[in-house]
Amino acid sequence: MSLTKIFFGGQRSRGRGYKKLTQEDVDYIRSMIKSGLMTREELMDKYGISKSTYYNIVSGKTWKDCK
């Protein structure tokens, strides 16, 4: 298992950093959390995002203009 998977719960995209999210990705993440159908860990793994990115999306600190 890679260190990225262990420490960040996701996979890095090609090149530097993590995958860029689309507005649809962010809307889906927020809807899955509200409905309780997916856990934080499942979403972080699916989208290859860090815990801090996840919390920023859910709290509205980033992607404020999304639903």
C-alpha positions in Angstrom: 0.0 0.0 0.0 1.4 3.4 -0.9 2.1 6.1 1.7 -0.3 8.4 -0.1 -3.1 5.9 0.5 -2.1 5.4 4.1 -1.7 9.1 5.1 -4.3 10.8 2.8 -6.9 8.2 2.1 -6.7 8.7 -1.7 -4.6 8.4 -4.8 -2.7 11.2 -6.4 -3.6 12.2 -10.0 -1.0 12.3 -12.7 1.5 15.1 -12.1 1.5 17.1 -8.9 -1.1 17.3 -6.3 -4.5 15.7 -6.1 -7.2 15.4 -8.7 -9.1 18.6 -9.4 -12.8 18.4 -8.5 -15.6 19.6 -10.7 -18.7 21.3 -9.4 -20.6 18.1 -10.0 -18.1 16.2 -7.8 -18.6 18.7 -5.0 -22.4 18.5 -5.2 -22.2 14.7 -5.2 -19.9 14.7 -2.1 -22.2 17.0 -0.2 -25.3 15.0 -1.2 -23.8 11.7 -0.1 -22.8 13.1 3.3 -26.3 14.6 3.8 -28.0 11.4 2.9 -25.6 9.2 4.9 -25.0 6.9 1.9 -21.2 7.2 1.9 -18.7 7.8 4.7 -16.0 10.4 4.8 -13.4 7.7 4.1 -15.2 6.3 1.1 -15.6 9.8 -0.5 -11.9 10.7 0.2 -10.8 7.4 -1.4 -13.1 7.8 -4.4 -12.1 11.3 -5.2 -8.5 11.2 -4.0 -8.8 14.1 -1.7 -7.2 14.9 1.7 -9.1 15.2 4.9 -8.6 19.0 5.0 -10.0 19.3 1.5 -13.0 17.1 2.5 -13.7 19.3 5.5 -13.3 22.5 3.5 -15.9 21.3 1.0 -18.4 20.1 3.6 -18.1 23.2 5.7 -18.4 25.5 2.7 -15.0 27.1 3.3 -14.2 26.2 -0.4 -16.7 25.8 -3.3 -19.0 28.3 -1.6 -20.9 28.8 -4.9 -22.0 25.2 -5.1 -25.2 23.9 -3.6 
